[in-house]
Amino acid sequence: MHTDFTITTAEGTYTLMPKLIISDTPDKEAGEHITNIIQEHTGDVLCLLSGGSALDVVEHIRPGKKCFHQNCIGQLCEKTECRTIFMLGDERGSREPAVNNFLQLKNRYLDYPILNKTLDTVPLENESLEDFSIRIEEKFFSILTELNDPKILYVLGVGTDGHVAGIFPGEIDWFMKTYRDDLTYAPIHLEGLKIDSRTSLTPTWILQNVDELIGYAVSPDKHEILTKLNTEDKKLHERPAEILKLHTRSTVYTDQDLA
């Protein structure tokens, strides 16, 4: 079921929800959607991933690509012009396999072909979160500048508090200082979280550079946040999931019926 929402109340008309796809297999549908984009784009694709439940989507992404070169139509191609690169757009400042998002991806999909196409985002031993974020930003830009006509996708998990990836709600001053407009990849220290040292691509960079957002919110505990996104507007610092409504091209996959 595909639904687009416009909500009008006595207080006014709220921002459109992104396209909402309600399915019994949202991970499969999201993965197939990403695969179709990879196949159809005649150039490189950079697919950014979130940790947590959003990693469910990876199982259904087929990173191999039917080439558009005339001498290998219909064949899988590894030429520079046909690369598909993956990276965790948010990370946890830990080297523990059960904590670090990249290592969780690696352990979960040990023999899956996506792994040799995914940038390593594991902190070095004794590396500070600030140094780690600088190193990953430099690594990210180095890869990005090598890509040919890249299309950038981002799979964003949605938390029950309205956070997406490593972008958390907070007071406006803290939010603007943490996710500065002049940063691409930010270090985040946030007390109260079980894992309180994080890094993340910033909202400004995402809105200005990502071609398409794929939101992923499954299980009954996500029903409330999806309903709130559907029926009210908030500032980005109050509810970072608003980025899905601010972006010009986004789709949310869920197993929750909001009718």
N, C-alpha and C positions, 0 to 999 in steps of 0.2 A: 504494500500500500504506500503510495507516494503522496505526501500532503504538503501544501504550502499554506502558511498561516498569516492572516491579517486579523488583529484583535482590535475591536473598537468598543470602548466602554464610555461611561459618563465622563470619565476623566480625559478621554481622548483616544487617539489611535496609536497603538504601539508598533514598534519596529517589527518588520517581518521576521519570523523565524526563518532560518535557512531551510532548504528542502529537507524534509524529514522522511526517512525511509524506515518504516516499521516492518520488522521481519522476524521470523522464528530463527533465522540464521544470519544475523547482521554481520558477523565476522566474515562469513563467506561472501556476502554481497559487497561488503566494503573492499575485500581483497580482490574480487573480480573487477570492481570498478577501477581500482588502481592498476590492475593488469591491463585493462583496456586502454587506459591512458598511456601506459608504457608502450604498448603495441602501436598505438595510433600516432604518437609524436615522432616526427622525423628529426630526431636529435637526441641529446642526452636527457635523462630524467634524474633528478635528485629527490629522493623520497625520505622525508624526515619522519621519525617514529617517536611515539611516547612510550614510556614504560607502563607497568601495571597491566590492567586488563586489555589495554589497547594492543598489546603484543599478540592477542588472539588473532588479529587480522593478518599477521605475517604468514601464517600457515597457508593462506589462500592467495598470496601474491606470487606470481610467476615472473621472476626477474629476467629470464631469457627473452630475447626480442627477435621477431621476424624482421629481417633487414630490408631497408628501402633501397639499398644499392642495387643497381641494375644487374650486376653479375652474381648476386646471391639472393634474389627474390625468394622469399618463402623459407630461407634457411636461418638457423640461429647464427648470430653474428657477434663477434667480439671486437669489431673495429672501434676505433676511438669515437666515431660519430654515433655509435649505438650504445654507449655505456649507460647503465643504470646504477647509481650510487645511493647507498642508504646511510643514515646516521641518526643516532638518538638526539633529538632536538632538546631534550632535557636530561640531566644526569644527576647522580647522587655522588657526593664527594667521599667515596669509599672504594676500597679494593676488594671488599668481601663479595664472593660470588652470589650470595643470596640477597645482596643489597644493590650493587652497581647494576644499572639498567643494561649496559652492553653485555656484561657477564651473564645476566639472567637470560638475555636473548641467545647468547652463545650456548649456554647449557640446555636451554629448552629446545633449540633447533640445531643440534650438534652437527648433523650431516646435511643441513638444508643449504642450497646454493646461494642463498642471500648472504651468508656469513662472509664469504670472500669478497663481497661487494660492500661491506659495512665498515665505516671508519671506527677505529678503536677509540673509545672514550673512557678508558680506565686511568685514574690518576696514577702518577708515578709515586714510588715510595717516598714518603716525607714531603710530598709536594703540597704546598698550600692551595686552598681553594681558589685564591686570586691568581696564582701562577698557573694553575690548571686551566682556569677559564681563558686566560690569555693564550696559552698554548693551543687549546682546542679552537679558539677563534682564528688564530693564525693558520692552523691546519685546515680548517674549514674553508677559509678564503683561498688558500693555495689550491685546493681541489676545485672550488667553484670557478676560479678563473681559467681552469683548464678545460672546462666543459664546453661542448659545442651546442649553442642554441638551447640551453637547459630549460626544462619545465620543472618547477619546484612544487612538490606536494608536501602536505604535513598532516599526519594522522594524529589527532588530538584527543586524548582521553579526557573525560569530564568528571571532576570530583563532586561529591555530594555538597561541598561548600562552594561550588562554582569555580574552583580552580581548574586550569587546563595545563597539562604538561607541568612545567616548573614555574608557572605564573600563578601566584597566590593572592587572594584578597588581602587588603590592609589599608591603613590610613593613607591618605593621599600623599603626604610628605614622604613616608617610607616607600610607597610604591614608586613614585617618581625618581627618588634617589636610587632605588635598587634596580629598576628597569629603565635606566637612563636612555634617552633618545639617541645619544651618540654611541651607545654600545650595541653590539650584535649579540654577544654571548655573555651573560651576566652571572657573577657569583652571588649566591643568595644564602644569607644566614637568617634563619627564622625560628625563633624560640617557640617551643610548644609542639613541634613536629617530632615524630619518632626519629626520622632522619632529618636533622635540622640544617645540614650543609648541602646545598643543591646548586646546580647551574642550569641556565636555560637561555634559549634564544629569546630576545625581547619582543614585546608586543609591537613596537614600532617597526622593527625589522620584519616581523611576520607580515604585518599589514601592507608593507611597502614592497615586499619581495616574493612572497609565496603566491603562486598562481592559483592554487586550489587547496582549501581546507577540508579534511574529512574528519568530522567529529564522531566519536564512538562512545556511547553511554548505554550500558546494559545492566540488567538486574533490577529488581523492584526498588532498591534504595536510590536509583537514579530517576525514579518517576517524579519525585517532588522537584528536583532542580530543573528537569526538562519542562515541567508544568510552569514553573516560575519564569523560565526563559520565554515561554510561550505567552505569558499573560502580563508581564511587566518589564519595564526597562530599568536598568541600573547603570551607573558609571562603571568603566572598565576596572578601576581599582577596587570597587565594591564587589564585582562579580566578573572575573576575567573571562568566563565563558561567553560574555557579551561579544568577544572577538569573533565568534561564529556568526553573529548578526551584523557586525560591522564590516566583515570581509565581503567583497563583491561576488565571490564564488565559493560557496561552502555547502556541504551536505552532511547531515547528521544521521547516523545509523543507530537504531535502537531496537530492543525487543519489547519496549513498553508502549502500550496503546494509550494515547493521550486524548482519544475522542471523548 
